[in-house]
Amino acid sequence: MKKSNKILMLVFSAMMAILPLFAVACNKKAEVVALENCAIEHETEFGGIYIKKTIDEFNALGFVYGDSVNVVFSNGYEMMDIPYYNGYYTKNNEKLLVAYKGYPYIKVTINNGNDIWYDADFAKESNGNDLWLMSDFSSEVTATITLAQRGKYKDIQDVRNIEYRDQRNEYPSDIVFANFRSLSGGNLKENFIYRSASPCDNQHNRASYVDTLMGQAGVNFMINLADTTEKIDGYMSAEDFNSPNFASLYENNKVVLLTMNMNYASDAFKTKAVSGLNAILNNEGPFLVHCTEGKDRTGFMCLLIEAIAGATYQEIVDDYMVTYANYYGITKEKDSVKYNVIIQSLLNPMIEEIVGQTDIDFNEVDFALAAKNYVGDKMAEEDFNQLKAKICNIG
């Protein structure tokens, strides 16, 4: 073989050897997933920052639920290696990027924590020292999001990713569809305090079903944990509004609006929760407690009421998990993994907030005493005792 041909063969072999490296480099380049310099907006109802890209638009860029992402704002604030979920699947006070069903945009937030718009801290270098300053968010600030690690939080996403349907024919009864039931546990009076989805906000097509059921139950006063007067006016003026029982109670000042977010570790949340207890104390039942879905804010308020009545841990668990059976079909028998994850990650932290301790044996807790201590700085002992006597069968 001629020398020139040998050289050509060597060159060809070398090229073939490095082609896979080029392919790997190309694949890595294809994994560069980013949203750059996107406008932001303060999400004021629950606290957080909308990054003004719809969920579908953001996912079309290549982001996948369960990914780890970096979020960098033009004001210098950074949120590195945070999970991207389609629900609030982190522990309390942990940061996340969330694409929650019904949100107009993706959102960065602190789960059940302070509003990051006001309370985000960031470090700047100054002569080698870290100076902690309050970040300054405004509508002029933009956000850049990049993929940090593909699928880092996929296991949690897969376990916690549950959805429910908003069509009545998908459910076995009106009661299940409306997530409507009487509280029980401890010495609670039977059919005295109910919980449910919203009887006025019809975004999940449940309002009229709740309204009918609360009418049949004789509900006389409502503790609305979710809405403002402006929202109620909007619901009642909508073409699909069909909740005459709610309308009657509302027009007769038998609905208290607490407008709670889900930061149950905050003092403001406790203040509003006690306002709900005072509403029960100072009005005549039967009562209905609700938020939008009757799941999270309602879950906390109802476990507080059950605790006041001296419910056991198992009684609290049983009532809380009815919602997940109603909406998602999750029971201990059908899906023990998700059932236990929900208790561990959602219910138990709420109980710990009321008890004021972590890493405890819930079966050893005196919940009535824990509830009394929880509200003690905001509710007089005499009022607490009167409330307990009102909602419980004593003797």
Secondary structure, DSSP 8 states (H G I E B T S, - for coil): --HHHHHHHHHHHHHHHHHHHHHHHHHHHHT--EEEEEEEEE-TTT--EEESS-HHHHHHTT--TT-EEEEEETTS-EEEEEEEESS--S-TT-EEEE--TT-SSEEEEETTS--HHHH-EEEEEETTEEEEEE----TT-EEEEEEEETTTTHHHHHHH-------GGGSS-HHHHHT-EE--STTB-TTSEEEES-SS--TTS-HHHHHHHHHHTT--EEEESS--HHHHHHHHHSTT---HHHHHHHHTT-EEE----S-TTSHHHHHHHHHHHHHHHTS-S-EEEE-SSSSSHHHHHHHHHHHHTT--HHHHHHHHHHHHHHHH---TTT-HHHHHHHIIIIIHHHHHHHHT-SS--GGG--HHHHHHHHHTTTS-HHHHHHHHHHHB---
